């Protein structure tokens, strides 16, 4: 959520920058400023009324002490009127606060200066490409066929037990999943991230804090009886560890890594491009989260970008990095890098990670702050990234490493799988 002080002081800048995200904020910004004026006016009048009431209460007490009961009783009538007025003003203030909040949550985060205009993912900037794209040959199988051939993933059984998008992993397929999770977690710990195992359900405040509500409510699985939501990513519970927290400078950098199941409805997704592991409703992911001071969050973003790249190098996967354009960047993000790996059998790039800096957008919602050495309280910056999401990594590993004798496991994974081939 953007800070009202910034919107009030720089309304045109907010409008201009959000045009990069193809969002017309002109009328909304006017509404926000007008509502804020009403809120501030009500706050001033309430403060003045309460101050007068307090002053009058002291005078009444003094008059009673001096035995001037008649004058004191006259003042009590004025005091009662002030109490009624303060109650009315407090109700008006609460109403304006609620209205202002409802308007503020409709504004997306401002994009970073490096984000270029664009409409769709076709306008994203490719800033780095690495790794050899090998020709898998005409007989190369897509991962859904390889999964069936080697009996490692059962999509039909998942469809029977739950529905489409909930596959069963079995045998070496299940062991490969476990190996990747352990590999990603161990790499995270080596890089200085503290490991967490978070809950898979969060309350409404947590979903609101990281921006899933109200923006992505339709994409989340809900448990309405208990007022809970299944997490779409470990980012939500991990970042909310710091909701309503004031950190000290000595607490930085805050670096957390967590594995979790992830649940996404993916409403409206269909077609060949979402076949097999390309898009699931339940999947595994290891997430990295950082909380940083305002002056070094972009340095942290570059560090996280290089860390994700290092994982893909160790898995021997060809990849590219894209800086998302205004039309493709999320509601909450200021700057996002996407990582894509090349799928040789499908002959296309598959997104496997997004690494984002949200600046103060999430932290302002969560009231996540820190105190400087000088004693000043500032809003922190939050960042997160997939490190990594498993489904498309598995798809690429299966397709890119298929041989006549089976599927070869990358050397870095062998200590975790306990086998070198899926055959």
Buried (B, 14 or more C-beta within 10 A) or exposed (E): BBEBEBBBEBBEEBBEBBBBBBBEBBEBBEBBBEBBEBBBBBBEBBEEBBEBBEEBBEBBEEBBEEEBEEBBEEBBEBBEEBBEBBEBBBEBBEBBBEBBEEBBBBBBBBBBEEBBEBEEEEBBBEEEBEBEEEEBEEEBBBBBBBBBBBEBBBBEEBBEEEEBBBBBBBEBBEBBBBBBBBBBBBBBEEBEBEEBEBEBBBBBBBBBBBBBBEBBEEBBBBEEEEEBBBBBBBBBBBBBBBBEBEBEEEBBBBBBBBBBEBBBBBEEBEEEEBBBBBBBBBBBBBBBBBBBBBEEBBEBBEBBBEBBBEBBEBBBBBBBBBBBBBBBBBBBBBBBBBBBBBBBBBEEBBBBBBBBBBBBBBBBBBEBBBBEEEEEEBBBBBBBBBBBBBBBBBBBBBBBBBEEEBBBBBEBBBEBBEBBBBE
